[in-house]
């Protein structure tokens, strides 16, 4: 509590890959063609140690960003690939930095999964915006590039050193038995909501708050019933990646319009942009008990931009 951000900055971050029989039956790329990619940014002192700012600075208030991009702990790595499909398990493990990932000199991502698992059907993107805590499961077909090509994963929201994420070098042709099926899974049907609630993520004086309140442990802002679904309206005055514990949700609308293509699937983290209204349908399944919703900008989380909700 209160010190998550510096702990993660100094290395307390990782990822799990969760599989099931439905996924194992699909002809997706696997083995050395399945790459977990944990992306984060860091700043370093001259001696190579991590540089993290003191608390209550302006950088700390808005979220700490570094000027070196790491993938699986390595700065701007290079990975050799065959001219075949590869599955990239993308995780934004940064404290606060958002990325808009794109392939250069060109290429597309075929999204097959989101935070909570496989999509019903693949979705193709030219670029993917990923916020702290979000995950994207994508396939990239490197057979579209000549052998010897260098394909760079870039962050179009970054400048200077923070623009380049990593590079793939296509070294050889190889047999490819993988495929991306038109049907990936049969996820749960969208349930009917029983009520609506609103949660406003906003700066109040020198603190980040939800519905104008600082965090009070044990004082829930909602008490949803187990086995039901609710529509939660999320609003913000800043970039806040909103994360729900236990509850998976689908994005219904952004500012009253259809959600972005990258909002597909069942999620647990959503990018709420400044002065945006995001409606999500959350389902509460599994267990009763006390859970949290919070901003996944880790500095904001440490400043108690969180709230309890009790599943009853």
Buried (B, 14 or more C-beta within 10 A) or exposed (E): EEEBBBEBBEEEBEBEEEEEEEBEEBEBBEEEBBBBBBBBBBBEEEEEEEBBBEBEEEBBBBBBBBBEBBBBEEBBBEBEBBBBBBBBBBBBBBBBBBBBBBBEEEBBBBBBBBBBBBBEBBBEBEBBBBBBBBBBBBBBBBBBBEEEBEBBBBBEBBEEEBEBBBBBBBBEEEEBEBEBEEEBBEBEEEBEBEEEBEBBBBBEEEBBBBEEBBBEEEEBBBEBEEEBBBBBBBBBBBBBBBBBBBBBBBBBBBEEEEBEEBBBBBBBBBBBBEEBBBBBBBBBBEEEEEBBBBBBBBBBBBBBBBBBBBBE
